[in-house]
Amino acid sequence: MKNFFKSLGRLFMDSDGNASSKRFVGILCGVSLCATLCLNSYSHGDIKPSDTLVNAVAMLAFGCLGLTSTEKIFGKKDKNQESN
């Protein structure tokens, strides 16, 4: 159980071990969007979030997580890697 919580903590860290706000915001937006849409499926049609709000949260989540992955792929290389 202790290892499980340690691995959850690593979920919000970048490859260098620093806390990543983009990952935190992206995962938070994704979880809140999924929870909202699941809860909304059990309510009436007149009680729903606006389509613009849902699209904005989805774009924020995809943007944050996409920026994190592009930084990982195209990020700065170490000086040792550049000289090789």
PDB file of N, CA, C and O in Angstrom, chain B, residues numbered from 101:
ATOM      1  N   MET B 101       0.825  -1.182   0.000  1.00  0.00           N
ATOM      2  CA  MET B 101       0.000   0.000   0.000  1.00  0.00           C
ATOM      3  C   MET B 101       0.874   1.253   0.000  1.00  0.00           C
ATOM      4  O   MET B 101       0.548   2.245  -0.652  1.00  0.00           O
ATOM      5  N   LYS B 102       1.974   1.202   0.727  1.00  0.00           N
ATOM      6  CA  LYS B 102       2.875   2.328   0.802  1.00  0.00           C
ATOM      7  C   LYS B 102       3.494   2.611  -0.568  1.00  0.00           C
ATOM      8  O   LYS B 102       3.647   3.770  -0.955  1.00  0.00           O
ATOM      9  N   ASN B 103       3.844   1.563  -1.293  1.00  0.00           N
ATOM     10  CA  ASN B 103       4.418   1.735  -2.630  1.00  0.00           C
ATOM     11  C   ASN B 103       3.398   2.307  -3.604  1.00  0.00           C
ATOM     12  O   ASN B 103       3.750   3.058  -4.514  1.00  0.00           O
ATOM     13  N   PHE B 104       2.136   1.949  -3.409  1.00  0.00           N
ATOM     14  CA  PHE B 104       1.078   2.473  -4.273  1.00  0.00           C
ATOM     15  C   PHE B 104       0.976   3.985  -4.152  1.00  0.00           C
ATOM     16  O   PHE B 104       0.867   4.678  -5.163  1.00  0.00           O
ATOM     17  N   PHE B 105       1.011   4.508  -2.931  1.00  0.00           N
ATOM     18  CA  PHE B 105       0.909   5.943  -2.731  1.00  0.00           C
ATOM     19  C   PHE B 105       2.167   6.666  -3.209  1.00  0.00           C
ATOM     20  O   PHE B 105       2.088   7.810  -3.657  1.00  0.00           O
ATOM     21  N   LYS B 106       3.321   6.014  -3.118  1.00  0.00           N
ATOM     22  CA  LYS B 106       4.537   6.606  -3.658  1.00  0.00           C
ATOM     23  C   LYS B 106       4.451   6.717  -5.173  1.00  0.00           C
ATOM     24  O   LYS B 106       4.885   7.713  -5.751  1.00  0.00           O
ATOM     25  N   SER B 107       3.893   5.699  -5.814  1.00  0.00           N
ATOM     26  CA  SER B 107       3.766   5.751  -7.267  1.00  0.00           C
ATOM     27  C   SER B 107       2.756   6.805  -7.696  1.00  0.00           C
ATOM     28  O   SER B 107       2.919   7.409  -8.756  1.00  0.00           O
ATOM     29  N   LEU B 108       1.711   7.043  -6.896  1.00  0.00           N
ATOM     30  CA  LEU B 108       0.772   8.121  -7.204  1.00  0.00           C
ATOM     31  C   LEU B 108       1.442   9.485  -7.100  1.00  0.00           C
ATOM     32  O   LEU B 108       1.135  10.388  -7.880  1.00  0.00           O
ATOM     33  N   GLY B 109       2.338   9.640  -6.162  1.00  0.00           N
ATOM     34  CA  GLY B 109       3.074  10.891  -6.019  1.00  0.00           C
ATOM     35  C   GLY B 109       3.979  11.145  -7.209  1.00  0.00           C
ATOM     36  O   GLY B 109       4.168  12.295  -7.606  1.00  0.00           O
ATOM     37  N   ARG B 110       4.542  10.094  -7.786  1.00  0.00           N
ATOM     38  CA  ARG B 110       5.400  10.242  -8.959  1.00  0.00           C
ATOM     39  C   ARG B 110       4.611  10.618 -10.205  1.00  0.00           C
ATOM     40  O   ARG B 110       5.184  11.094 -11.185  1.00  0.00           O
ATOM     41  N   LEU B 111       3.324  10.410 -10.172  1.00  0.00           N
ATOM     42  CA  LEU B 111       2.481  10.743 -11.312  1.00  0.00           C
ATOM     43  C   LEU B 111       2.503  12.238 -11.603  1.00  0.00           C
ATOM     44  O   LEU B 111       2.350  12.640 -12.756  1.00  0.00           O
ATOM     45  N   PHE B 112       2.691  13.065 -10.584  1.00  0.00           N
ATOM     46  CA  PHE B 112       2.678  14.513 -10.737  1.00  0.00           C
ATOM     47  C   PHE B 112       4.076  15.100 -10.871  1.00  0.00           C
ATOM     48  O   PHE B 112       4.243  16.315 -10.756  1.00  0.00           O
ATOM     49  N   MET B 113       5.089  14.260 -11.113  1.00  0.00           N
ATOM     50  CA  MET B 113       6.469  14.737 -11.230  1.00  0.00           C
ATOM     51  C   MET B 113       6.976  14.527 -12.644  1.00  0.00           C
ATOM     52  O   MET B 113       6.577  13.586 -13.331  1.00  0.00           O
ATOM     53  N   ASP B 114       7.870  15.427 -13.072  1.00  0.00           N
ATOM     54  CA  ASP B 114       8.455  15.276 -14.390  1.00  0.00           C
ATOM     55  C   ASP B 114       9.604  14.282 -14.334  1.00  0.00           C
ATOM     56  O   ASP B 114       9.834  13.660 -13.297  1.00  0.00           O
ATOM     57  N   SER B 115      10.325  14.125 -15.435  1.00  0.00           N
ATOM     58  CA  SER B 115      11.371  13.108 -15.502  1.00  0.00           C
ATOM     59  C   SER B 115      12.556  13.428 -14.593  1.00  0.00           C
ATOM     60  O   SER B 115      13.320  12.531 -14.237  1.00  0.00           O
ATOM     61  N   ASP B 116      12.718  14.705 -14.210  1.00  0.00           N
ATOM     62  CA  ASP B 116      13.801  15.092 -13.302  1.00  0.00           C
ATOM     63  C   ASP B 116      13.431  14.936 -11.839  1.00  0.00           C
ATOM     64  O   ASP B 116      14.286  15.120 -10.973  1.00  0.00           O
ATOM     65  N   GLY B 117      12.188  14.605 -11.537  1.00  0.00           N
ATOM     66  CA  GLY B 117      11.741  14.440 -10.163  1.00  0.00           C
ATOM     67  C   GLY B 117      11.165  15.694  -9.551  1.00  0.00           C
ATOM     68  O   GLY B 117      10.874  15.719  -8.355  1.00  0.00           O
ATOM     69  N   ASN B 118      10.992  16.749 -10.353  1.00  0.00           N
ATOM     70  CA  ASN B 118      10.402  18.000  -9.863  1.00  0.00           C
ATOM     71  C   ASN B 118       8.893  17.954 -10.038  1.00  0.00           C
ATOM     72  O   ASN B 118       8.380  17.300 -10.946  1.00  0.00           O
ATOM     73  N   ALA B 119       8.196  18.648  -9.167  1.00  0.00           N
ATOM     74  CA  ALA B 119       6.737  18.708  -9.276  1.00  0.00           C
ATOM     75  C   ALA B 119       6.359  19.446 -10.557  1.00  0.00           C
ATOM     76  O   ALA B 119       6.935  20.489 -10.869  1.00  0.00           O
ATOM     77  N   SER B 120       5.397  18.909 -11.293  1.00  0.00           N
ATOM     78  CA  SER B 120       4.976  19.490 -12.559  1.00  0.00           C
ATOM     79  C   SER B 120       3.550  20.032 -12.428  1.00  0.00           C
ATOM     80  O   SER B 120       2.600  19.273 -12.235  1.00  0.00           O
ATOM     81  N   SER B 121       3.419  21.346 -12.537  1.00  0.00           N
ATOM     82  CA  SER B 121       2.095  21.948 -12.420  1.00  0.00           C
ATOM     83  C   SER B 121       1.234  21.616 -13.632  1.00  0.00           C
ATOM     84  O   SER B 121       0.013  21.518 -13.510  1.00  0.00           O
ATOM     85  N   LYS B 122       1.848  21.442 -14.798  1.00  0.00           N
ATOM     86  CA  LYS B 122       1.066  21.089 -15.990  1.00  0.00           C
ATOM     87  C   LYS B 122       0.433  19.718 -15.832  1.00  0.00           C
ATOM     88  O   LYS B 122      -0.727  19.527 -16.196  1.00  0.00           O
ATOM     89  N   ARG B 123       1.169  18.772 -15.300  1.00  0.00           N
ATOM     90  CA  ARG B 123       0.599  17.445 -15.079  1.00  0.00           C
ATOM     91  C   ARG B 123      -0.511  17.489 -14.050  1.00  0.00           C
ATOM     92  O   ARG B 123      -1.549  16.850 -14.218  1.00  0.00           O
ATOM     93  N   PHE B 124      -0.291  18.246 -12.980  1.00  0.00           N
ATOM     94  CA  PHE B 124      -1.309  18.352 -11.935  1.00  0.00           C
ATOM     95  C   PHE B 124      -2.597  18.955 -12.487  1.00  0.00           C
ATOM     96  O   PHE B 124      -3.683  18.424 -12.252  1.00  0.00           O
ATOM     97  N   VAL B 125      -2.479  20.057 -13.216  1.00  0.00           N
ATOM     98  CA  VAL B 125      -3.666  20.725 -13.770  1.00  0.00           C
ATOM     99  C   VAL B 125      -4.335  19.832 -14.814  1.00  0.00           C
ATOM    100  O   VAL B 125      -5.563  19.741 -14.847  1.00  0.00           O
ATOM    101  N   GLY B 126      -3.551  19.177 -15.662  1.00  0.00           N
ATOM    102  CA  GLY B 126      -4.113  18.313 -16.685  1.00  0.00           C
ATOM    103  C   GLY B 126      -4.866  17.132 -16.110  1.00  0.00           C
ATOM    104  O   GLY B 126      -5.962  16.805 -16.566  1.00  0.00           O
ATOM    105  N   ILE B 127      -4.289  16.498 -15.121  1.00  0.00           N
ATOM    106  CA  ILE B 127      -4.950  15.350 -14.488  1.00  0.00           C
ATOM    107  C   ILE B 127      -6.171  15.800 -13.698  1.00  0.00           C
ATOM    108  O   ILE B 127      -7.205  15.132 -13.717  1.00  0.00           O
ATOM    109  N   LEU B 128      -6.058  16.932 -13.002  1.00  0.00           N
ATOM    110  CA  LEU B 128      -7.205  17.468 -12.253  1.00  0.00           C
ATOM    111  C   LEU B 128      -8.357  17.812 -13.198  1.00  0.00           C
ATOM    112  O   LEU B 128      -9.511  17.510 -12.894  1.00  0.00           O
ATOM    113  N   CYS B 129      -8.062  18.435 -14.333  1.00  0.00           N
ATOM    114  CA  CYS B 129      -9.106  18.758 -15.311  1.00  0.00           C
ATOM    115  C   CYS B 129      -9.725  17.491 -15.888  1.00  0.00           C
ATOM    116  O   CYS B 129     -10.943  17.410 -16.044  1.00  0.00           O
ATOM    117  N   GLY B 130      -8.903  16.513 -16.200  1.00  0.00           N
ATOM    118  CA  GLY B 130      -9.423  15.265 -16.751  1.00  0.00           C
ATOM    119  C   GLY B 130     -10.328  14.531 -15.779  1.00  0.00           C
ATOM    120  O   GLY B 130     -11.383  14.032 -16.168  1.00  0.00           O
ATOM    121  N   VAL B 131      -9.928  14.462 -14.529  1.00  0.00           N
ATOM    122  CA  VAL B 131     -10.730  13.773 -13.515  1.00  0.00           C
ATOM    123  C   VAL B 131     -12.038  14.523 -13.263  1.00  0.00           C
ATOM    124  O   VAL B 131     -13.104  13.914 -13.164  1.00  0.00           O
ATOM    125  N   SER B 132     -11.946  15.857 -13.160  1.00  0.00           N
ATOM    126  CA  SER B 132     -13.172  16.624 -12.918  1.00  0.00           C
ATOM    127  C   SER B 132     -14.117  16.555 -14.116  1.00  0.00           C
ATOM    128  O   SER B 132     -15.335  16.529 -13.939  1.00  0.00           O
ATOM    129  N   LEU B 133     -13.575  16.527 -15.322  1.00  0.00           N
ATOM    130  CA  LEU B 133     -14.412  16.411 -16.508  1.00  0.00           C
ATOM    131  C   LEU B 133     -15.107  15.054 -16.560  1.00  0.00           C
ATOM    132  O   LEU B 133     -16.299  14.975 -16.859  1.00  0.00           O
ATOM    133  N   CYS B 134     -14.370  13.996 -16.271  1.00  0.00           N
ATOM    134  CA  CYS B 134     -14.975  12.654 -16.253  1.00  0.00           C
ATOM    135  C   CYS B 134     -16.041  12.544 -15.167  1.00  0.00           C
ATOM    136  O   CYS B 134     -17.112  11.986 -15.401  1.00  0.00           O
ATOM    137  N   ALA B 135     -15.751  13.072 -13.987  1.00  0.00           N
ATOM    138  CA  ALA B 135     -16.726  13.006 -12.896  1.00  0.00           C
ATOM    139  C   ALA B 135     -17.983  13.803 -13.233  1.00  0.00           C
ATOM    140  O   ALA B 135     -19.099  13.349 -12.983  1.00  0.00           O
ATOM    141  N   THR B 136     -17.794  14.988 -13.800  1.00  0.00           N
ATOM    142  CA  THR B 136     -18.943  15.816 -14.158  1.00  0.00           C
ATOM    143  C   THR B 136     -19.805  15.146 -15.219  1.00  0.00           C
ATOM    144  O   THR B 136     -21.031  15.134 -15.110  1.00  0.00           O
ATOM    145  N   LEU B 137     -19.170  14.591 -16.239  1.00  0.00           N
ATOM    146  CA  LEU B 137     -19.941  13.959 -17.312  1.00  0.00           C
ATOM    147  C   LEU B 137     -20.619  12.677 -16.840  1.00  0.00           C
ATOM    148  O   LEU B 137     -21.729  12.374 -17.279  1.00  0.00           O
ATOM    149  N   CYS B 138     -19.977  11.922 -15.957  1.00  0.00           N
ATOM    150  CA  CYS B 138     -20.619  10.714 -15.422  1.00  0.00           C
ATOM    151  C   CYS B 138     -21.809  11.072 -14.532  1.00  0.00           C
ATOM    152  O   CYS B 138     -22.870  10.455 -14.637  1.00  0.00           O
ATOM    153  N   LEU B 139     -21.639  12.055 -13.664  1.00  0.00           N
ATOM    154  CA  LEU B 139     -22.742  12.468 -12.809  1.00  0.00           C
ATOM    155  C   LEU B 139     -23.868  13.106 -13.625  1.00  0.00           C
ATOM    156  O   LEU B 139     -25.041  12.973 -13.279  1.00  0.00           O
ATOM    157  N   ASN B 140     -23.511  13.789 -14.696  1.00  0.00           N
ATOM    158  CA  ASN B 140     -24.511  14.432 -15.530  1.00  0.00           C
ATOM    159  C   ASN B 140     -25.341  13.407 -16.310  1.00  0.00           C
ATOM    160  O   ASN B 140     -26.474  13.698 -16.693  1.00  0.00           O
ATOM    161  N   SER B 141     -24.803  12.241 -16.544  1.00  0.00           N
ATOM    162  CA  SER B 141     -25.561  11.235 -17.292  1.00  0.00           C
ATOM    163  C   SER B 141     -26.751  10.706 -16.483  1.00  0.00           C
ATOM    164  O   SER B 141     -27.673  10.123 -17.053  1.00  0.00           O
ATOM    165  N   TYR B 142     -26.736  10.902 -15.170  1.00  0.00           N
ATOM    166  CA  TYR B 142     -27.836  10.456 -14.324  1.00  0.00           C
ATOM    167  C   TYR B 142     -28.821  11.580 -13.972  1.00  0.00           C
ATOM    168  O   TYR B 142     -29.778  11.349 -13.233  1.00  0.00           O
ATOM    169  N   SER B 143     -28.597  12.782 -14.489  1.00  0.00           N
ATOM    170  CA  SER B 143     -29.489  13.899 -14.178  1.00  0.00           C
ATOM    171  C   SER B 143     -30.314  14.266 -15.407  1.00  0.00           C
ATOM    172  O   SER B 143     -30.107  13.729 -16.495  1.00  0.00           O
ATOM    173  N   HIS B 144     -31.245  15.182 -15.214  1.00  0.00           N
ATOM    174  CA  HIS B 144     -32.109  15.618 -16.300  1.00  0.00           C
ATOM    175  C   HIS B 144     -31.323  16.459 -17.297  1.00  0.00           C
ATOM    176  O   HIS B 144     -30.255  16.981 -16.977  1.00  0.00           O
ATOM    177  N   GLY B 145     -31.851  16.584 -18.491  1.00  0.00           N
ATOM    178  CA  GLY B 145     -31.187  17.339 -19.545  1.00  0.00           C
ATOM    179  C   GLY B 145     -31.109  18.826 -19.278  1.00  0.00           C
ATOM    180  O   GLY B 145     -30.217  19.501 -19.791  1.00  0.00           O
ATOM    181  N   ASP B 146     -32.031  19.351 -18.482  1.00  0.00           N
ATOM    182  CA  ASP B 146     -32.009  20.789 -18.206  1.00  0.00           C
ATOM    183  C   ASP B 146     -30.947  21.165 -17.175  1.00  0.00           C
ATOM    184  O   ASP B 146     -30.607  22.341 -17.045  1.00  0.00           O
ATOM    185  N   ILE B 147     -30.425  20.194 -16.448  1.00  0.00           N
ATOM    186  CA  ILE B 147     -29.346  20.450 -15.481  1.00  0.00           C
ATOM    187  C   ILE B 147     -28.073  19.859 -16.072  1.00  0.00           C
ATOM    188  O   ILE B 147     -27.729  18.707 -15.808  1.00  0.00           O
ATOM    189  N   LYS B 148     -27.384  20.655 -16.868  1.00  0.00           N
ATOM    190  CA  LYS B 148     -26.148  20.180 -17.482  1.00  0.00           C
ATOM    191  C   LYS B 148     -25.184  21.347 -17.618  1.00  0.00           C
ATOM    192  O   LYS B 148     -25.606  22.500 -17.701  1.00  0.00           O
ATOM    193  N   PRO B 149     -23.896  21.052 -17.642  1.00  0.00           N
ATOM    194  CA  PRO B 149     -22.929  22.130 -17.858  1.00  0.00           C
ATOM    195  C   PRO B 149     -23.000  22.601 -19.312  1.00  0.00           C
ATOM    196  O   PRO B 149     -23.404  21.845 -20.196  1.00  0.00           O
ATOM    197  N   SER B 150     -22.615  23.822 -19.546  1.00  0.00           N
ATOM    198  CA  SER B 150     -22.663  24.350 -20.913  1.00  0.00           C
ATOM    199  C   SER B 150     -21.620  23.641 -21.776  1.00  0.00           C
ATOM    200  O   SER B 150     -20.577  23.206 -21.286  1.00  0.00           O
ATOM    201  N   ASP B 151     -21.919  23.536 -23.050  1.00  0.00           N
ATOM    202  CA  ASP B 151     -21.000  22.869 -23.970  1.00  0.00           C
ATOM    203  C   ASP B 151     -19.673  23.614 -24.060  1.00  0.00           C
ATOM    204  O   ASP B 151     -18.617  22.995 -24.194  1.00  0.00           O
ATOM    205  N   THR B 152     -19.726  24.926 -23.987  1.00  0.00           N
ATOM    206  CA  THR B 152     -18.504  25.724 -24.044  1.00  0.00           C
ATOM    207  C   THR B 152     -17.609  25.438 -22.853  1.00  0.00           C
ATOM    208  O   THR B 152     -16.391  25.343 -23.003  1.00  0.00           O
ATOM    209  N   LEU B 153     -18.194  25.301 -21.678  1.00  0.00           N
ATOM    210  CA  LEU B 153     -17.415  25.001 -20.481  1.00  0.00           C
ATOM    211  C   LEU B 153     -16.785  23.616 -20.562  1.00  0.00           C
ATOM    212  O   LEU B 153     -15.622  23.441 -20.197  1.00  0.00           O
ATOM    213  N   VAL B 154     -17.531  22.645 -21.031  1.00  0.00           N
ATOM    214  CA  VAL B 154     -16.998  21.288 -21.168  1.00  0.00           C
ATOM    215  C   VAL B 154     -15.852  21.271 -22.174  1.00  0.00           C
ATOM    216  O   VAL B 154     -14.823  20.642 -21.929  1.00  0.00           O
ATOM    217  N   ASN B 155     -16.020  21.954 -23.302  1.00  0.00           N
ATOM    218  CA  ASN B 155     -14.959  22.011 -24.307  1.00  0.00           C
ATOM    219  C   ASN B 155     -13.722  22.731 -23.786  1.00  0.00           C
ATOM    220  O   ASN B 155     -12.598  22.334 -24.094  1.00  0.00           O
ATOM    221  N   ALA B 156     -13.918  23.787 -23.001  1.00  0.00           N
ATOM    222  CA  ALA B 156     -12.786  24.532 -22.460  1.00  0.00           C
ATOM    223  C   ALA B 156     -11.984  23.684 -21.475  1.00  0.00           C
ATOM    224  O   ALA B 156     -10.754  23.695 -21.507  1.00  0.00           O
ATOM    225  N   VAL B 157     -12.666  22.957 -20.607  1.00  0.00           N
ATOM    226  CA  VAL B 157     -11.965  22.103 -19.646  1.00  0.00           C
ATOM    227  C   VAL B 157     -11.255  20.958 -20.369  1.00  0.00           C
ATOM    228  O   VAL B 157     -10.143  20.582 -19.999  1.00  0.00           O
ATOM    229  N   ALA B 158     -11.900  20.406 -21.401  1.00  0.00           N
ATOM    230  CA  ALA B 158     -11.269  19.332 -22.172  1.00  0.00           C
ATOM    231  C   ALA B 158     -10.021  19.835 -22.887  1.00  0.00           C
ATOM    232  O   ALA B 158      -8.993  19.158 -22.888  1.00  0.00           O
ATOM    233  N   MET B 159     -10.101  21.016 -23.495  1.00  0.00           N
ATOM    234  CA  MET B 159      -8.936  21.574 -24.184  1.00  0.00           C
ATOM    235  C   MET B 159      -7.807  21.903 -23.209  1.00  0.00           C
ATOM    236  O   MET B 159      -6.634  21.728 -23.539  1.00  0.00           O
ATOM    237  N   LEU B 160      -8.147  22.374 -22.021  1.00  0.00           N
ATOM    238  CA  LEU B 160      -7.141  22.652 -21.005  1.00  0.00           C
ATOM    239  C   LEU B 160      -6.443  21.366 -20.574  1.00  0.00           C
ATOM    240  O   LEU B 160      -5.220  21.332 -20.442  1.00  0.00           O
ATOM    241  N   ALA B 161      -7.215  20.321 -20.359  1.00  0.00           N
ATOM    242  CA  ALA B 161      -6.634  19.044 -19.953  1.00  0.00           C
ATOM    243  C   ALA B 161      -5.732  18.480 -21.043  1.00  0.00           C
ATOM    244  O   ALA B 161      -4.603  18.069 -20.773  1.00  0.00           O
ATOM    245  N   PHE B 162      -6.232  18.463 -22.275  1.00  0.00           N
ATOM    246  CA  PHE B 162      -5.430  17.933 -23.375  1.00  0.00           C
ATOM    247  C   PHE B 162      -4.200  18.797 -23.638  1.00  0.00           C
ATOM    248  O   PHE B 162      -3.131  18.282 -23.965  1.00  0.00           O
ATOM    249  N   GLY B 163      -4.356  20.105 -23.494  1.00  0.00           N
ATOM    250  CA  GLY B 163      -3.228  21.000 -23.703  1.00  0.00           C
ATOM    251  C   GLY B 163      -2.143  20.818 -22.663  1.00  0.00           C
ATOM    252  O   GLY B 163      -0.961  20.756 -22.999  1.00  0.00           O
ATOM    253  N   CYS B 164      -2.535  20.733 -21.405  1.00  0.00           N
ATOM    254  CA  CYS B 164      -1.544  20.558 -20.329  1.00  0.00           C
ATOM    255  C   CYS B 164      -0.808  19.229 -20.463  1.00  0.00           C
ATOM    256  O   CYS B 164       0.417  19.175 -20.363  1.00  0.00           O
ATOM    257  N   LEU B 165      -1.553  18.175 -20.687  1.00  0.00           N
ATOM    258  CA  LEU B 165      -0.918  16.865 -20.797  1.00  0.00           C
ATOM    259  C   LEU B 165      -0.131  16.742 -22.102  1.00  0.00           C
ATOM    260  O   LEU B 165       0.882  16.045 -22.151  1.00  0.00           O
ATOM    261  N   GLY B 166      -0.590  17.413 -23.152  1.00  0.00           N
ATOM    262  CA  GLY B 166       0.150  17.405 -24.413  1.00  0.00           C
ATOM    263  C   GLY B 166       1.455  18.169 -24.306  1.00  0.00           C
ATOM    264  O   GLY B 166       2.469  17.741 -24.858  1.00  0.00           O
ATOM    265  N   LEU B 167       1.448  19.305 -23.598  1.00  0.00           N
ATOM    266  CA  LEU B 167       2.686  20.061 -23.404  1.00  0.00           C
ATOM    267  C   LEU B 167       3.695  19.269 -22.593  1.00  0.00           C
ATOM    268  O   LEU B 167       4.897  19.334 -22.850  1.00  0.00           O
ATOM    269  N   THR B 168       3.210  18.531 -21.626  1.00  0.00           N
ATOM    270  CA  THR B 168       4.108  17.708 -20.815  1.00  0.00           C
ATOM    271  C   THR B 168       4.772  16.640 -21.674  1.00  0.00           C
ATOM    272  O   THR B 168       5.969  16.390 -21.535  1.00  0.00           O
ATOM    273  N   SER B 169       4.011  16.011 -22.555  1.00  0.00           N
ATOM    274  CA  SER B 169       4.587  14.952 -23.377  1.00  0.00           C
ATOM    275  C   SER B 169       5.522  15.523 -24.437  1.00  0.00           C
ATOM    276  O   SER B 169       6.538  14.900 -24.745  1.00  0.00           O
ATOM    277  N   THR B 170       5.212  16.692 -25.007  1.00  0.00           N
ATOM    278  CA  THR B 170       6.127  17.272 -25.988  1.00  0.00           C
ATOM    279  C   THR B 170       7.410  17.755 -25.333  1.00  0.00           C
ATOM    280  O   THR B 170       8.474  17.689 -25.948  1.00  0.00           O
ATOM    281  N   GLU B 171       7.333  18.236 -24.109  1.00  0.00           N
ATOM    282  CA  GLU B 171       8.561  18.605 -23.398  1.00  0.00           C
ATOM    283  C   GLU B 171       9.426  17.382 -23.164  1.00  0.00           C
ATOM    284  O   GLU B 171      10.653  17.457 -23.233  1.00  0.00           O
ATOM    285  N   LYS B 172       8.793  16.268 -22.890  1.00  0.00           N
ATOM    286  CA  LYS B 172       9.550  15.051 -22.651  1.00  0.00           C
ATOM    287  C   LYS B 172      10.237  14.578 -23.928  1.00  0.00           C
ATOM    288  O   LYS B 172      11.357  14.071 -23.881  1.00  0.00           O
ATOM    289  N   ILE B 173       9.564  14.744 -25.072  1.00  0.00           N
ATOM    290  CA  ILE B 173      10.133  14.291 -26.335  1.00  0.00           C
ATOM    291  C   ILE B 173      11.160  15.287 -26.866  1.00  0.00           C
ATOM    292  O   ILE B 173      12.270  14.900 -27.233  1.00  0.00           O
ATOM    293  N   PHE B 174      10.793  16.570 -26.909  1.00  0.00           N
ATOM    294  CA  PHE B 174      11.636  17.579 -27.532  1.00  0.00           C
ATOM    295  C   PHE B 174      12.315  18.490 -26.517  1.00  0.00           C
ATOM    296  O   PHE B 174      12.734  19.592 -26.871  1.00  0.00           O
ATOM    297  N   GLY B 175      12.433  18.061 -25.277  1.00  0.00           N
ATOM    298  CA  GLY B 175      12.994  18.902 -24.224  1.00  0.00           C
ATOM    299  C   GLY B 175      14.479  19.151 -24.414  1.00  0.00           C
ATOM    300  O   GLY B 175      15.109  18.624 -25.331  1.00  0.00           O
ATOM    301  N   LYS B 176      15.018  19.963 -23.529  1.00  0.00           N
ATOM    302  CA  LYS B 176      16.441  20.284 -23.574  1.00  0.00           C
ATOM    303  C   LYS B 176      17.258  19.038 -23.304  1.00  0.00           C
ATOM    304  O   LYS B 176      16.933  18.223 -22.441  1.00  0.00           O
ATOM    305  N   LYS B 177      18.329  18.918 -24.072  1.00  0.00           N
ATOM    306  CA  LYS B 177      19.222  17.789 -23.868  1.00  0.00           C
ATOM    307  C   LYS B 177      20.340  18.214 -22.934  1.00  0.00           C
ATOM    308  O   LYS B 177      20.705  19.388 -22.877  1.00  0.00           O
ATOM    309  N   ASP B 178      20.876  17.256 -22.208  1.00  0.00           N
ATOM    310  CA  ASP B 178      21.995  17.549 -21.328  1.00  0.00           C
ATOM    311  C   ASP B 178      23.225  17.910 -22.152  1.00  0.00           C
ATOM    312  O   ASP B 178      23.313  17.557 -23.329  1.00  0.00           O
ATOM    313  N   LYS B 179      24.162  18.602 -21.547  1.00  0.00           N
ATOM    314  CA  LYS B 179      25.392  18.958 -22.246  1.00  0.00           C
ATOM    315  C   LYS B 179      26.186  17.706 -22.625  1.00  0.00           C
ATOM    316  O   LYS B 179      26.881  17.689 -23.641  1.00  0.00           O
ATOM    317  N   ASN B 180      26.078  16.670 -21.809  1.00  0.00           N
ATOM    318  CA  ASN B 180      26.777  15.432 -22.135  1.00  0.00           C
ATOM    319  C   ASN B 180      26.198  14.780 -23.384  1.00  0.00           C
ATOM    320  O   ASN B 180      26.944  14.202 -24.174  1.00  0.00           O
ATOM    321  N   GLN B 181      24.901  14.860 -23.576  1.00  0.00           N
ATOM    322  CA  GLN B 181      24.258  14.269 -24.740  1.00  0.00           C
ATOM    323  C   GLN B 181      24.539  15.079 -25.995  1.00  0.00           C
ATOM    324  O   GLN B 181      24.647  14.512 -27.083  1.00  0.00           O
ATOM    325  N   GLU B 182      24.662  16.414 -25.862  1.00  0.00           N
ATOM    326  CA  GLU B 182      24.938  17.251 -27.031  1.00  0.00           C
ATOM    327  C   GLU B 182      26.327  17.033 -27.557  1.00  0.00           C
ATOM    328  O   GLU B 182      26.533  17.113 -28.768  1.00  0.00           O
ATOM    329  N   SER B 183      27.289  16.761 -26.710  1.00  0.00           N
ATOM    330  CA  SER B 183      28.670  16.590 -27.158  1.00  0.00           C
ATOM    331  C   SER B 183      28.880  15.232 -27.824  1.00  0.00           C
ATOM    332  O   SER B 183      29.839  15.056 -28.576  1.00  0.00           O
ATOM    333  N   ASN B 184      27.992  14.267 -27.558  1.00  0.00           N
ATOM    334  CA  ASN B 184      28.148  12.948 -28.179  1.00  0.00           C
ATOM    335  C   ASN B 184      27.613  12.918 -29.528  1.00  0.00           C
ATOM    336  O   ASN B 184      27.664  11.882 -30.190  1.00  0.00           O
TER     337      ASN B 184
END
